Amino acid sequence: MKKIILMMAIALIAFQANAQQGPRDFQKGNRGDRMGMLQDLTPEQASEIHTKRMTLNLDLTEAQQKQIQVINLEEATYRKAQMEARQNMTQKPTSDEIAARMNARLDHQIAYKKKVKNILTEEQYQKWEETKAQYQKQMKGQKGKSPRNR
């Protein structure tokens, strides 16, 4: 009887010790880790990965892949430049600067969407829109949450 109680106590202590450990690097999988990895990619690498994901998801043809690759490279270069500009800011922007930046970003998104729509078929475009909406909903739900709360 004493052995059984001792074994249960050891198992309970081991379980408690394991539960107290923080998340491991290979288990994190939170948005901050992925974003950090993606920020280190060159625009060429990022566009290639994005194009391959789109190819898998939308079943793109070779011709579509080449066209999308060019657009994704432009997009990745634009995003990298915007990220560097934000990092190099020395003072808080004025409300006019913020509004101008937001308008420029939205204009860029509209142009990107038009380019993609001209390349994809109607079915592919619908699936792309659904995937984008799903991703945005997922990211909106994670915004502001700490990794431990997920």
C-alpha positions as CSV (number, residue, x, y, z in Angstrom):
1,M,0.0,0.0,0.0
2,K,2.8,2.4,0.9
3,K,4.5,1.7,-2.5
4,I,1.3,2.5,-4.4
5,I,0.9,5.8,-2.5
6,L,4.5,6.6,-3.0
7,M,4.3,5.9,-6.8
8,M,1.1,8.1,-7.0
9,A,2.9,10.9,-5.2
10,I,5.9,10.7,-7.5
11,A,3.6,10.7,-10.6
12,L,1.7,13.7,-9.2
13,I,4.9,15.6,-8.6
14,A,6.3,14.8,-12.0
15,F,3.0,15.9,-13.6
16,Q,3.0,19.2,-11.7
17,A,6.6,19.9,-12.6
18,N,5.8,19.3,-16.3
19,A,2.7,21.5,-16.2
20,Q,4.7,24.4,-14.7
21,Q,7.2,24.6,-17.6
22,G,6.7,27.4,-20.0
23,P,6.1,26.9,-23.7
24,R,9.1,25.3,-25.6
25,D,10.5,26.9,-28.7
26,F,9.3,24.1,-30.9
27,Q,5.8,24.2,-29.4
28,K,5.2,28.0,-29.4
29,G,3.6,28.4,-32.8
30,N,2.2,31.8,-31.8
31,R,1.9,34.6,-34.2
32,G,4.9,36.5,-32.9
33,D,7.3,33.7,-33.6
34,R,6.0,33.3,-37.2
35,M,6.1,37.0,-37.8
36,G,9.6,37.1,-36.6
37,M,10.6,34.4,-39.0
38,L,8.8,36.0,-41.9
39,Q,10.4,39.4,-41.2
40,D,13.9,37.8,-41.7
41,L,13.0,36.6,-45.2
42,T,14.1,38.5,-48.3
43,P,11.2,39.8,-50.5
44,E,12.1,37.1,-53.1
45,Q,11.9,34.3,-50.5
46,A,8.6,35.7,-49.1
47,S,7.1,36.0,-52.5
48,E,8.1,32.5,-53.5
49,I,6.6,31.0,-50.3
50,H,3.4,33.0,-50.7
51,T,3.1,31.9,-54.4
52,K,3.6,28.3,-53.4
53,R,0.9,28.5,-50.7
54,M,-1.5,30.1,-53.2
55,T,-0.6,27.3,-55.8
56,L,-1.4,24.6,-53.2
57,N,-4.6,26.3,-52.1
58,L,-6.0,27.5,-55.4
59,D,-4.4,24.9,-57.8
60,L,-2.8,27.6,-60.0
61,T,-1.5,26.8,-63.5
62,E,2.1,27.4,-64.5
63,A,1.2,30.6,-66.3
64,Q,-0.8,31.8,-63.3
65,Q,2.1,31.0,-60.9
66,K,4.5,33.1,-62.9
67,Q,2.1,36.1,-63.0
68,I,1.3,35.7,-59.3
69,Q,5.0,35.4,-58.4
70,V,5.7,38.8,-60.0
71,I,2.8,40.4,-58.1
72,N,3.8,38.8,-54.9
73,L,7.4,40.0,-55.3
74,E,6.1,43.6,-55.8
75,E,3.9,43.1,-52.7
76,A,6.8,41.7,-50.5
77,T,9.1,44.5,-51.6
78,Y,6.5,47.1,-50.7
79,R,5.9,45.5,-47.3
80,K,9.6,45.3,-46.5
81,A,10.0,49.0,-47.4
82,Q,7.0,50.0,-45.3
83,M,8.3,47.9,-42.3
84,E,11.7,49.5,-42.6
85,A,10.2,53.0,-42.8
86,R,8.2,52.3,-39.6
87,Q,11.3,51.1,-37.8
88,N,13.2,54.2,-38.9
89,M,10.7,56.6,-37.6
90,T,12.1,58.9,-34.9
91,Q,9.0,60.7,-33.8
92,K,5.3,60.0,-33.6
93,P,3.5,60.8,-36.9
94,T,0.8,63.5,-37.0
95,S,-2.8,62.6,-37.7
96,D,-2.4,63.9,-41.3
97,E,0.6,61.6,-41.9
98,I,-1.3,58.6,-40.4
99,A,-4.3,59.3,-42.7
100,A,-2.1,59.7,-45.7
101,R,-0.3,56.4,-44.9
102,M,-3.6,54.6,-44.4
103,N,-5.0,55.9,-47.7
104,A,-1.8,54.8,-49.5
105,R,-2.0,51.4,-47.9
106,L,-5.6,51.0,-48.9
107,D,-4.9,52.1,-52.5
108,H,-2.1,49.6,-52.6
109,Q,-4.4,46.8,-51.4
110,I,-7.1,47.7,-54.0
111,A,-4.5,47.6,-56.8
112,Y,-3.2,44.3,-55.5
113,K,-6.7,42.8,-55.4
114,K,-7.4,44.0,-59.0
115,K,-4.2,42.4,-60.3
116,V,-4.9,39.1,-58.6
117,K,-8.5,39.1,-59.8
118,N,-7.3,39.6,-63.4
119,I,-5.1,36.5,-63.1
120,L,-7.4,34.0,-61.2
121,T,-10.5,32.3,-62.5
122,E,-13.8,33.2,-60.8
123,E,-13.7,30.0,-58.7
124,Q,-10.1,30.6,-57.6
125,Y,-10.8,34.2,-56.8
126,Q,-13.8,33.3,-54.6
127,K,-11.7,30.7,-52.8
128,W,-8.9,33.3,-52.4
129,E,-11.3,35.8,-50.9
130,E,-12.7,33.2,-48.5
131,T,-9.2,32.2,-47.4
132,K,-8.2,35.8,-46.9
133,A,-11.4,36.5,-44.8
134,Q,-10.8,33.5,-42.7
135,Y,-7.2,34.4,-42.1
136,Q,-8.2,38.0,-41.1
137,K,-10.8,36.7,-38.8
138,Q,-8.3,34.4,-37.2
139,M,-5.7,37.2,-36.7
140,K,-8.4,39.6,-35.4
141,G,-9.3,37.0,-32.7
142,Q,-5.7,36.6,-31.7
143,K,-4.9,40.3,-31.5
144,G,-4.0,41.3,-28.0
145,K,-3.9,37.8,-26.6
146,S,-0.8,36.5,-24.9
147,P,0.6,33.2,-26.0
148,R,-0.4,31.6,-22.7
149,N,-4.1,32.4,-23.2
150,R,-4.3,30.6,-26.5
